[in-house]
Amino acid sequence: MSISTFIIVKNEAATLMRTLESAGRFSDEIIIGIDDTTTDSTVDVISEFLPSFNGEVEIFEFMWNDSFAEARNNAIARCNCDWIFQLDGHEFLRPGDEEKIKELLNVIPEDIRLVAIEMWDEWVDGQPNSRFFQDHLWRNDFEVIYDGAMHNYISTESCPTEFRIKTPEIVIFHQRTKENAKIRKIQRLEMAEKVFLPEIEKNPGDLRSLFYLAQSYLNSELYDQAEVYYRKYIEASENQGIPSESEQSWAYYKLGMISIAKEKFDLAVENFFKGLEYRADSPEIWLGLGEVFLLMDKPREAERFLLTAGNTAPEEDHLFRYGLAITHGPWLRLMQLHYSQGNYAKAFRAGMIGLQKKPENGDLLEGVRASLSAAALRIKVPDSKKKNLYVVDATGQFTTRLVEDWKKSHNVIVHERLDLAHMAWADVAFVEWADRNLFEAALHKFRCHLITRIHRYEVYQNLFKEINWKNVHLAVFTSKYIREKAGELPCRTAIIENKIDPEQYRPLESYNRWNLCYVGYIHKRKNLGFLIDLLNASDKRFKLHIAGDFQDEEYQDFILNQIESLKMQNRVIFHGWQVDINSWFDDIKPVSILSVSTSEGLPYSILEAEAKGIVPLVYSYPGVKDQFKEDFIFSSSLEFKAKLKKLKEMGEPGRLVIPHQRRDEELSAFRSVLAEMEERSDKKSKN
């Protein structure tokens, strides 16, 4: 299917190249009509574009007769392809949507003649001021006729409604330069009066002329004239008994906004409620009600209407959809309302919802930060001379000793779930695990410096890639391999391995040389089935003592069935989770602790066992050679058997802890990290 695109232009040099390049990506033919009153460099822009386009081009000049319909019908007659597409010189397709045009033509039903495409009108603060559907694409095998000198449209006589469809998948951006928009506003008002006033004089009930003349006056901020013609439109449409619900609703909405501009707030409320009688699914009207009640200093009513606006989705047949109303507008107003009332938690939540609609909105970002800062002031500081350290740890498994040490020099608050108000309170925030807590913390920039610690599993999760690492100041890894696995990160990184305090673990007095042990959670990654196979192929006198709980019922059934099938019930003994692992080791007296995991960060239980003099035998997972001596690592069942035999030659128990695996060195490393982060935070605050 081939496509002709026609473009009618007058003084569009500032935006025309963008339009031509967009059309050139999907058009086989481009027809360009140039208004004979054009005075800028429009022709030069066209000449610059032509060498890059491989299709057919026709350029013609036309005399302007105060009729957009006449100009467009003139261009349509020159189109030769199967389909015709219409663009103005300040319009272009959303990047990436050009390819969708051809795809659409391949699947469109044969009886469909015309396609309406969603328009995103003049942009304000990065959002379309309004959104609406407009006819832009049709078959060239029947006569299409534009009607209307201004606000022209394709007549339903040339293409009845049943042969038309809408596609929200493709979007046309409509955006002039600021200077051009000002000039056009004046020109269009002059043209509107020239075109519509004579029509209204001939027919006072001409709904189209009344509606668009009112809109032209409103766009020029001529509120009195706009109000007069909106009222005339409403009266005429009601008298004729053929009102458009969408147009009626929009007219009352505009009357409400005019009343606000005139500070007639009661009248604004009356107009808004009348508009809701026609379209209750209008977020614009609900937002208008919220704003007028804010002006009337009625916060309870304002909150109710703003919430309704934020949760109301307009139907596609709305005449216009005001961008601020259908995106972040209601939530911005709600945030401001709650903040003014001192309800900072509500203000923060409203702001966060608004940021989901409009992430880069400066007012929302500043409002969220202000809400958090105000909430942070309410958090008690035990000692104003100390720095504030906020720790977030979903499990508490690894931070207990760190927190004990940090409390000596800091005001420390520990939560399982992130509280952003405490992020605003803190000088430094430490988030254990690169999990959902870190994801939420890194969505924002705070005064405090953000540190996280990454153990293992995080780098294998999709969430890891979605974290905004630019807002993380330091990522601490527990092993060299996991750091390498994480790849490039835009934040500073460090490696601080998990450590233990060996003095807390008294060495075994003796071994039971036939006792082996496994310590930890039991799930598929821990590979317990493989360990049972290794045990089954070893000397039958060896027993495996397991301290830990199953995390997966299905895997539990598999392991228990394996043990039963191999008749190893007396050789595999489950002890459940052990709170005091030190005493458990004393009771079992194992000669070795076994690990056959497919991946690990740095297994803490093995460090504890080493301190007791228990020999680790560790399956060769990635990165294991950076953590344990070669004597403790095996890569096959044959190596496992050989190392198991050597256990018989072991002397009396003694500590096997590698010197650098000491808790005081870990604590010292983190003290240095905190000091550096606080120094950076202080410099940031001063600047």
N, C-alpha and C positions, 0 to 999 in steps of 0.2 A: 504494500500500500504506500503510495507516494503522498507527500504533504506539501501544500503551498502555505506559506505564512505571509500575511500582509500586515504592513505597519504604516500608519498615517502619522506624519510628524510635522511639528512646527517648533523651531527653536529648542530642540532636544539634544543639542551637542553634548551636554554634560553627562547624560545617561545613555545615549543611543548606542555606544559601542558595547556596553554590557548587554543591551537588548539584542543586538545583532549577533553577538557571540553565542548567546543562549539559543536563539532561533537557528543559527547555523549548525548546531549539534544534532538537530533532528529533521530539518527541512530539506526537501529536494528542490524547492523553488522559493524565492523571497521576492515579494512585491512591495516596493517602497513608494508611497505617495508623499510628496513634499508640498506643503502649503506654500502658495506663491508669495505669502507675506513673511516668510522666514528670513531672519536677518543675522543669525549666528552662524557658526561653522558646521552646521549639520551636514552639508554636502561634503566637506572635507573628511568628516568622520566616516561617512559611507565609502568614500574613495579609499580610505585607509583599510577598511574591512574587506573590501571586495577580493583582493588577492588570496585571502585565506579561505574563501568559500568555493567549493567545487560544483555547486549546483547552479541552476538557472537564476538570473536576477533581472528584474524589470524595474526601472526607476521612472516615475512620471511626476510631473508637476500639475497641480490642480488649483483652480480658483476657489477661494473660500467663500461660501455662500451662507454662512451662519448656520450650517447644518452638519453635524457629525454623521448623521445617517446617510446623507448624500455622498459625503466623502468616502465612507466605508463601502457603500454599495458600488461606487465607482471602482474601488480596488478589487472587490469580489469578482467583478466581471472580467478581470484580467488573470484570475487564478486558473491554472491548467491541470492541477494534480487531482488525485482521487479524494483527498480530504483537504479542508481549509482550516487554518489556525489563525486566530487574530491576536495581535499584541500591540500595545502602545509603546511609544519610544521611551517610556520611563518604567517599563515592566520587563520582568525576566523570570524564568522558571527557577524554582528552588534548586540549588545545585544538586545534581544527581537525578532530578526528576525528568530531565530531557529524555533519558533512555526509556523511561516508562511510557512515553507517548507512543512509540512504535509497538511496544509490548501490548498496550491497550488496544490498538487497532487490530492486532492479531486475534483477540478474544472477544471483541465487541459483537453482540448479536446483529444479524443482518437487518433486522427491522428498526434498529436504532439509527436515527439520523443526526442527532445533535448531543453534545456532551457539555455539561456545565462543570467548570473547574473552580476550586476554591481560591478566592483572592484574599491576600493579606495586604490590607491597605496601609497608607502612610504610617511609618513606624515611630513610636514614642518610647524612649527609654529601653530600646532593644526589644520591644514587643509591638505587634501590629495593633494599630489604633482600633481597627475593626476587621472582621472576617466575614465573608459572604460568598455565595456562589454566583457565577456569571457565565453566560454562554460564550465559549471560546473555540469550539472545535465541531465541525460538521462535515457531512458528506457533500461532495461537489456534483452530485447527480440530481439535485433538485434546486429550485430557486429559493435562496434565502434572502429575505428583505429586512433591512433595518428600518425601524420607525423612530421618530422623535429627533428633533433638531439637537436637543440637549438631553443628557441621560438616556441616550438612544438604546434600543433593545430590539432583539429579533422577534418579529411578530409571531404570535401563535397561529395565525392563518397560514404562514409559510411553513411552519413546523409545529403541528399540534403537540400538546403536552405528552401524550402517550408515546411519542417517538423520541423523547428526551430522557437522559439519565444524568446523574451527578457522580463525580468521582472525587472523594476526599484524599485519594492517594497522591494526587498531583497538585502542586500549589504554585500559584503565580504571585510573585512579590510585586507590589505597586508602590514605588518609592521615588519621589522627586527630590531634587536638591532643595535646601531651605529657601534659597533665593528664587528658584523657579516656582516653588509652591506659593510664595507670597504674591508673585506676579499673576499666577494662574487664579488665585483666590479673587483678586480684583477683576480679572478678565471674566471669570465664570459668573460673578455676581452681575456684571454688566450684561452678559449674554443671557443669564437667567431672566432678568427683568425684560430684556428685549424679546425673548422667546415666549415666556410664560404669561406675562401680563396681558398681551393681546389675546391669548387663548382663553384666559380667565374672563376677560371682558366679553368675548363672544359667548363663552359658556361658563358661568359662575360655578358650575358643578363639575368642572374638569378636574378629577381627583389627582391625576398625575401631575398636572401643572401646579396645583395647590400644594401638594406634598413636597415637590422638589424646589419650588420657590421658597417655601418655609425653610427647607434645609439649607439653601443657599444663603438666606439671611442669617441663619444661626451660625454657619461657618464663618461669616464675616462679623460675628458678635453684635449684630443688629437685633437685639432681643425683642424689642417691641414689635417690629415688623414680623419677625419669625413667629411670635406668639399669635399674632393676628391670623396668619395663614395656616398655622397648625390648627387653630380653632375652626377656621373655615373648612379645612379638609375634613376634620372630624364631623362637623355638622353636615357637610355635603354627603359624606359616605354613609352616615346613619340615615339620612333622608332617602338615599337611593336604595337602601337595604342591601347593599353589596359590599360591606366592609371587609377589608383584608385584616384578619386577626393580627398578623404580624405588623402590618403598617399602623393599625390603630394603636397597638401596644407601644410601638416605637414613637408615635406622635405624642402620646401621653408621657412617655419617658422623657422626651425632649422638653415638653412643657414643664415637667418637674425640675429638670436641670435649669431651665430658664428662670423658674421661680426661686431656685437657690441663688442664682446669680443676682437676682433682685432682692435677695434676703426676705422673701415672702415664704417662710418655712412651712406654715400651716397649709398654704396653697400647694406647695411642693408635695407634701404628704398626700393631699387630696388627689393630685394628678397621678402620683405613683400608684396609689391604690386602684384608681380607675384603669390604669394600664394593666394591672394584674388581673382585672376582670376578663381581659382578652387573652393574656398569656401569663399564666402563673409560673411558667418555666423560664422566666426572664431574669438571669442573674444581674443584668444591668439595673433593673428596677429595684431588686432587693438591695443591691449595693447603694443605690441612690437613697433608699429609705434609711439604711444604716448611717450614711454620711449626714443626712439632714437631721437625724436624731442626735448625732454627735454635736452638730451645730446648735441644737436645742438643749444641749446639756442633759440628755436623758440616756445615760449609759446602759441601763438594763435593756431598753428597747433597741438601742443601737447594736448591742451585742447579739441580740436575737436575730435581727435582720442581716447582720454581717455574716453570721454563721450560716443562715439560709442561703445567702449569696454564694458563699464558698462551697456549699454542697449542692448547688443547683447546676445541672448541665443542660444547656440549651439544645433544643432540637435543631436539626440541620435546616429546617425550613424557616428559621428566623431570618428576617430581612437583613439585619446586621448583627454581628456578635462583637461586642466591645471588648478589646483585648484585656484591658485592666480588670474587667469584671470576671472574665472566664479564666484568668490565671492567678496572679498573686495579690490583686487589689484588695479583696475582702480580708485576707490574712494580714496584710500590711496594716490596715486600719484596726483590726482586732489587736494586733501586737501593740500598736500605739495606745489603744484604749486601756488594755490591761496594764501596761507599763505606767500610765498616768495614775492608775488606781493603786499602784504598789504591788500588784499581783504578778511578780516577776516570773513565776513558774508558768502561768498561763501565757504571759507575753512571749516567753521563750518557745513554748509549744506552737503558738500561732505563727511565730516567725519561722520556725523550722518547716512547717507545712508550706508557708509561702516560698521558702527557698527551694523546695522540691519543684514548685511551679516555675520559679525564676531564680536559678542558683546565683547569678551574678548581680542581683539587685543590691545596690549599695545601701539603700535605706534599710532593707531587711537585715543585711549583714551587720550594720552598725547597731540596729535595734536588738538583735540577738546578743551581740557582745555586751551591750549596755545592760540587758536583762540579767545576763550571767554575772557581770561585775557587781550589779546591785544586790543580787542574791548572795554573792560571795561575801559581801560585807556583813551579812547576817550570821555567817559561820564563825563560831567562837574560836579565838586564837589563844591557846593556853599560855603561851609565852611569846610576847611580841618581839623579843630579841632573837628568836630562832626563825629560821627559814621554814616555810610551809612545804611539806612533801605529801603528795597525794598518791596512794598506792591502790591500784585496781588489779585484783587477782581473783579469777573465777573459782579457783580451787584451794588456794592457800597452801599448796603442796610444797612450793620451793621458796616462798618469801618469808616464812616465819622468822628464821634467824637473821635475815637481812633487816626486817622491820625492827627486831629487837635492837640491832646495832644502830639503826638510823634514829631511833627514838632518843638516843643519848644526845643528839645534836640538832634534832628537827622536831617541829610539830607534825606528827604523822597521823593521817586518817586513812584507814583501809576499808575499801568496799569491794564486794564481789561484782557489783554491776556499776558501770560508769555513771557518774553524776556530773554533768557538765558544769554545774555551778561550782563544784569543788575544783574543776579544772581552772576556773577563773580565780579561785582562791589561792591556788598553789603557786609556788615559785618553780617547783619541778614536779612533774607527774611521771610516775613509773607504772607502765601497764605490762603486767606479766602475760605472756602469750600474745601473738599477733592474731587476735581473734576479733569477734564482733565488737568488743569494747574498744580495741585499738581502731578499728574501722570508723566507729562513730567519733572517737576523739580526734582522729586525723582529718575529719571533714572540715575542721575550722582551725583558724590560727588563734592561738591564745598567747597571753603575756608569758605564761610559764613555758619551760622547755619540756618537750615530750620525749621520754625514753621508753623503749620496749625491749623485752627479752624474748628471744625466739629459740625454742628447744629443738623441735624436729618436725612435727606433723604439719605445722603451719605452711611451710614452703611447698607442700604438696596439695594445698587447698586452693580453689579458685579465688576465694576471698583475699588471699595474699596479694594477688595481682591487682585487685580493685582498691586496695588501701592507698590513700593519697600520701605517699611516702615523702612528698615535699614538705609536709607539715610535721613530719617526725624528725627530731633533731639527732637521735642516736638509736641505732638498732644493735643490741648486744646479742651475739650468737653463743651458744654453748659448745659448739664444736666447729672446727675448721671446715669439715665437709659440708655441714649445713649452710655455713656462710657461702661457700662456693656454689652450692645448689641454688641459693637465693638469686644469684646473678647480680646484675648491676642495679644499684639502688641510688636514688638522688639524695640520700641522707648519709651522715657519717655512720660508720660501723665499727664494731670491736668484737673480739672473741674473749669471753671470760667463761671458762669451763665451770661446771658444777663442782663444788668442793665439799669436803666433810671435815669435821673436827675429830681427828683420830683418837684423841684422848677420851672421847665419849664412848668409845668401843673397846672394852677390855678384851685382849686376845684370848682365844680358847685355851683351856688348860690341856686339852687333848682332842684328838680326832676320833670319830667313829669312821674308819676308813672305807666302810661300805655305804655310807650315807652321802648322797648327793642332794642338792636342793635347787629349787627355782623360786624366785621371789618377784612378785609383781602381779599386775592385772593379767587376765587370761583372755586373749582374743586372737583373731586369725594372724595378725601381724607378728604376734609373739611366737607363732609357729610350733605350738606345743606338740602337735601330732608328729612332727619330724623328731622332736626330742624323745618322744616315747619309742619311735622306731629305733633311734640310736641306742636307747637303753635296752630294748628287747634284743638287739644284736650284741650286747656286751655281757660280761660275766653276770650270771643270774643272781649273784649275791648282792649286787648293787641295788639300792633302793632310792627312789626319787621322792623327796619330801617337798610339797608345794605349799607356799604361803601366798595366798592371793585368792581373788574371786573372779568368777567368769563374768564377762561383760556382754555375752551374747548367748542366749539360750540355745540357739541352733548349733553353735559351735560347741557348747557344753555337751549336747546330745551326741555330737560326732566323737568327741574325745572319750566320753564315758563308754560309748559303743566300741571304740578302738581298744580301750583297756580291757573290756570284757572279752572281745574277740581274741585278743592275744593272751588271755588268762593272766593278766598282770595286776589283778586287784591287790595282791599283797606286796607288790613292788612299787606301786604309785600311791602315795598317801597324801590326801588333801587335808590341810590344816586350817583353811580359811584365812581371812585377812588378819594380819598381826599388827597390833598397835605398838607393842614393844618388841621390835625386831632383834634388838640386842639380846634380850633374855631368850627369845626363840632360838637364836643361833646357839646359845649356851646349852639349851635342852637337846637339840638335834645333833650338835657337834659334827656338822658336815665337813668332809674333806674338800669339797668343791662346790661352787655355785655355777650353774649352767645358764647360758643365754643363747638361743638360736633365732633371735628376732631377724626379720628381713631388713629392718632399718632401726636406727636408734640415734638419739642426740648424744647423750652420755648417760648410760644406765646407772642411776644413783644407788640402786641396791647392790651393785657390784662393788662400788667404792666402799660401802659399808662392810660388805663381806671381806674385802681386802684388809680393812682395818682389824678384822677379827682373826686374820691369818688364813682365811678360807681362800682356796685357789680358784680363780675364775677360769672357766673354759668358754670362750666366746666364739660363736659362728661368725665367719668373715663377712659382715655387712659393710656397705660402703662407708669409708672413713674410719673403720675400726683400728687400723694400724697407727693412726695418729693418737689413739687413746690408750692402747694396751701393749704390753710387751709381746714380742713374737711368740714366746713360750706359751702364752695364754690363748692364742688364736688358732682355730682349725678351719679348714675349708672343705673337708670331706669326711665321710664316716671312717675311713682308714686312719686319717690323722686323729680323729676323735679317740679311737681305740688306743692308738699309740700314746696319746697324752694321758688317757685314763690310766694306763698301766703305770706311768711314771708317778702317779699319785701314791702308789704303794711305797715309793722310795722317799716320800716326804719325811722330814724330820719333825721335831716338835713345832707346834704352831707359833707364829710370830707375825708381826705386822708386815703386810705386803704393799702398803700404801706407797705410791710413787711420791717423792718429796713435794712436787708442785701441787699435788692434790690435797691441799690443806685449806680448811675453812678460813683461817685468818688471812690468807692471801686473797681469797675471793672477796671477803669483806673489805680488805684494803683496796682492791681494784675498784669496787663499787663506790667506796668513799671518794676516790680520786675522780671517778666519773661524775658523781653528784657535785663535787666542788667545781669541776670544770663547767658543768651545765649552769650552775648558779652564777658563776662569774660571767658567762655569756649572757644569761638572763638579765643580770644587773646592767651590763653594758647596753643591752637592747632597751631597757627601761630608761636609761639616761639619755640615749639618743632619741 
